[in-house]
């Protein structure tokens, strides 16, 4: 399936969802952990951008604030976003989003679009609930102008239809590193500290403004 985004329409995210709230938070010291996910453990979702937001697996014993699966999860101070299919518990500064169109496939589709907006936010400029609601997302639409959730679901499913292959007959070329050599970065590059600018120093233009963010190749905005 091809994505022709020219006809997509912008929607206010808050108008698309039915529930958004701050999760009841656990701290590491309050929990006991398992080395892997078992019947006795549950994903512990935090603001990490790794492992789909799952920092560890916590033992279920005496846990009360368990979040149901099928939710979009946003770390407000880090703008990290994940879709959680199964039940989980949350760490600090976690926002939960729920709605009736949400499933594994539409969740992954919308999560990807939210991540394209989240580079604007990080420590010091949190992705708070009010801002999340006001975020505009361009989505494919049906003839009546409403979001085409079925198209989004079908598109994500189509990505799993065929396994990825390379031009080398479907076999991954082997990388022989036995003859590689280690180098000191200081011998390969010249380093210097850039002049720090703040948002108040900015004027409209087309020059990339780099920030301490992990997304969008470090470009916060223009």
C-alpha positions as CSV (number, residue, x, y, z in Angstrom):
1,X,0.0,0.0,0.0
2,X,1.2,3.5,-0.9
3,X,0.8,6.5,1.3
4,X,-0.4,9.6,-0.6
5,X,-0.5,12.2,2.2
6,X,-1.6,15.1,-0.1
7,X,-5.3,14.5,0.7
8,X,-4.8,13.9,4.4
9,X,-6.6,16.2,6.8
10,X,-5.4,17.8,10.1
11,X,-7.1,16.9,13.3
12,X,-6.7,18.2,16.8
13,X,-5.6,15.1,18.8
14,X,-7.8,16.0,21.8
15,X,-10.9,15.7,19.5
16,X,-9.9,12.1,18.5
17,X,-9.6,10.6,22.0
18,X,-12.0,9.9,24.8
19,X,-9.7,9.7,27.8
20,X,-6.3,11.2,28.8
21,X,-4.9,11.2,32.3
22,X,-1.7,11.0,34.4
23,X,-1.0,7.4,35.5
24,X,-0.6,6.4,39.1
25,X,3.2,6.2,39.4
26,X,5.5,3.5,40.9
27,X,9.2,4.1,41.8
28,X,11.9,1.5,41.3
29,X,12.4,1.2,45.0
30,X,8.8,0.2,45.5
31,X,9.0,-2.8,43.2
32,X,10.5,-6.3,43.0
33,X,11.7,-7.4,39.6
34,X,11.8,-10.5,37.4
35,X,14.4,-11.2,34.8
36,X,11.8,-11.9,32.2
37,X,8.0,-11.6,31.7
38,X,6.1,-14.4,33.4
39,X,2.6,-15.0,34.7
40,X,3.8,-13.5,38.0
41,X,5.3,-10.3,36.4
42,X,4.1,-7.3,34.4
43,X,5.8,-4.7,32.2
44,X,7.0,-1.6,34.1
45,X,6.6,1.3,31.6
46,X,8.7,4.4,32.2
47,X,9.9,7.4,30.2
48,X,12.7,5.4,28.5
49,X,12.8,5.4,24.7
50,X,14.2,1.9,24.7
51,X,12.3,-1.4,24.5
52,X,9.0,0.2,23.7
53,X,9.1,2.1,27.0
54,X,9.4,-1.1,29.1
55,X,12.2,-0.6,31.7
56,X,11.8,-3.9,33.5
57,X,9.3,-6.6,34.6
58,X,7.8,-6.1,38.0
59,X,6.4,-8.9,40.2
60,X,2.6,-8.5,40.4
61,X,2.3,-9.4,44.1
62,X,0.7,-6.5,46.0
63,X,0.4,-4.2,43.0
64,X,-2.8,-2.2,42.9
65,X,-2.4,0.5,40.2
66,X,-2.3,-1.8,37.1
67,X,-3.2,-0.1,33.8
68,X,-5.2,-2.0,31.2
69,X,-3.5,-2.7,27.9
70,X,-4.5,-1.1,24.6
71,X,-3.2,2.3,25.5
72,X,-0.9,5.0,24.1
73,X,1.7,5.9,26.7
74,X,3.5,9.3,26.7
75,X,6.3,10.3,29.0
76,X,5.5,14.0,29.4
77,X,9.0,15.3,30.4
78,X,10.8,13.3,27.7
79,X,8.1,13.2,25.0
80,X,8.7,9.4,24.7
81,X,5.7,7.6,23.2
82,X,4.8,3.9,23.0
83,X,1.7,1.7,22.4
84,X,1.1,-0.9,25.1
85,X,-0.9,-3.9,24.0
86,X,-0.9,-5.7,27.4
87,X,-1.5,-4.6,31.0
88,X,1.3,-2.7,32.6
89,X,2.3,-0.4,35.5
90,X,3.7,3.0,35.1
91,X,6.6,5.1,36.3
92,X,6.6,8.8,37.1
93,X,5.4,11.4,34.6
94,X,3.4,9.0,32.4
95,X,0.3,10.1,30.5
96,X,-2.2,7.5,29.3
97,X,-4.4,7.9,26.2
98,X,-7.5,5.8,25.5
99,X,-10.2,5.8,22.9
100,X,-12.6,3.5,21.0
101,X,-10.7,3.4,17.7
102,X,-7.4,2.3,19.3
103,X,-6.0,-1.1,18.7
104,X,-2.5,-2.5,18.0
105,X,-2.5,-1.3,14.4
106,X,-4.1,2.1,14.7
107,X,-2.0,2.6,17.8
108,X,1.3,2.0,16.0
109,X,0.1,4.3,13.1
110,X,-0.8,7.2,15.4
111,X,2.2,6.6,17.7
112,X,4.5,7.2,14.7
113,X,2.8,10.5,13.8
114,X,3.0,11.7,17.4
115,X,6.7,10.9,17.5
116,X,7.2,13.2,14.5
117,X,5.8,16.0,16.6
118,X,7.4,15.1,19.9
119,X,10.9,16.3,18.9
120,X,9.7,19.8,19.9
121,X,9.4,18.7,23.5
122,X,11.9,17.5,26.1
123,X,13.2,18.3,29.6
124,X,12.4,22.0,30.3
125,X,9.6,21.9,27.7
126,X,7.3,19.1,28.7
127,X,4.8,17.4,26.5
128,X,2.0,18.0,29.0
129,X,-1.6,16.9,28.7
130,X,-2.9,20.3,27.4
131,X,-0.2,20.4,24.7
132,X,-0.8,16.8,23.7
133,X,-4.5,17.5,23.2
134,X,-3.7,20.6,21.0
135,X,-1.3,18.7,18.8
136,X,-2.4,18.6,15.2
137,X,-2.1,15.3,13.3
138,X,-2.6,14.8,9.6
139,X,-4.6,11.6,9.0
140,X,-6.1,9.8,6.0
141,X,-9.8,10.4,5.8
142,X,-13.0,8.8,4.4
143,X,-15.3,10.6,2.0
144,X,-17.3,12.1,4.9
145,X,-14.1,13.7,6.2
146,X,-13.7,11.6,9.3
147,X,-10.4,9.7,10.0
148,X,-10.1,6.4,8.0
149,X,-9.1,4.1,10.9
150,X,-9.6,1.0,8.7
151,X,-7.1,2.3,6.1
152,X,-4.5,3.0,8.9
153,X,-5.0,-0.5,10.3
154,X,-4.7,-2.1,6.9
155,X,-1.6,-0.2,6.2
156,X,0.2,-1.3,9.3
157,X,-0.9,-4.9,8.7
158,X,0.5,-4.7,5.2
159,X,4.0,-4.0,6.6
160,X,4.0,-7.5,8.1
161,X,2.7,-9.2,4.9
162,X,6.1,-10.1,3.5
163,X,9.4,-10.6,5.3
164,X,12.1,-8.1,4.5
165,X,14.8,-9.3,2.2
166,X,18.0,-7.9,0.7
167,X,19.2,-7.8,-2.9
168,X,21.6,-10.6,-2.0
169,X,19.0,-13.3,-2.7
170,X,17.3,-12.8,0.6
171,X,20.4,-13.5,2.6
172,X,21.9,-11.0,4.9
173,X,25.5,-10.3,3.9
174,X,28.1,-11.2,6.5
175,X,30.2,-8.4,7.9
176,X,33.7,-9.5,8.7
177,X,35.2,-7.2,11.3
178,X,38.2,-9.4,12.1
179,X,40.6,-7.0,10.3
180,X,39.0,-3.8,11.7
181,X,41.1,-1.5,13.8
182,X,40.2,0.8,16.7
183,X,40.7,4.5,16.5
184,X,40.6,7.3,19.0
185,X,37.8,9.8,18.1
186,X,40.0,12.7,18.9
187,X,42.4,11.6,16.1
188,X,39.6,11.5,13.6
189,X,37.6,14.6,14.4
190,X,38.1,18.2,15.5
191,X,35.9,19.1,18.5
192,X,34.7,22.5,19.6
193,X,31.8,23.7,21.8
194,X,29.1,25.6,19.9
195,X,27.7,28.9,21.0
196,X,24.5,28.3,23.0
197,X,21.4,30.0,21.9
198,X,18.0,30.0,23.6
199,X,14.5,30.2,22.1
200,X,14.3,33.8,23.0
201,X,17.3,34.4,20.7
202,X,15.5,33.0,17.6
203,X,13.9,34.8,14.7
204,X,11.9,33.2,11.9
205,X,14.1,31.6,9.2
206,X,15.2,28.4,7.6
207,X,18.3,27.5,9.7
208,X,18.1,24.4,11.8
209,X,18.1,25.0,15.5
210,X,19.8,22.0,17.2
211,X,18.9,21.0,20.7
212,X,19.7,18.2,23.2
213,X,17.0,15.9,21.8
214,X,17.2,12.3,20.6
215,X,14.7,12.7,17.7
216,X,14.6,14.4,14.3
217,X,18.4,14.1,14.0
218,X,18.8,16.7,16.8
219,X,16.9,19.4,15.0
220,X,14.4,21.0,17.5
221,X,13.0,23.5,14.9
222,X,13.9,26.1,12.3
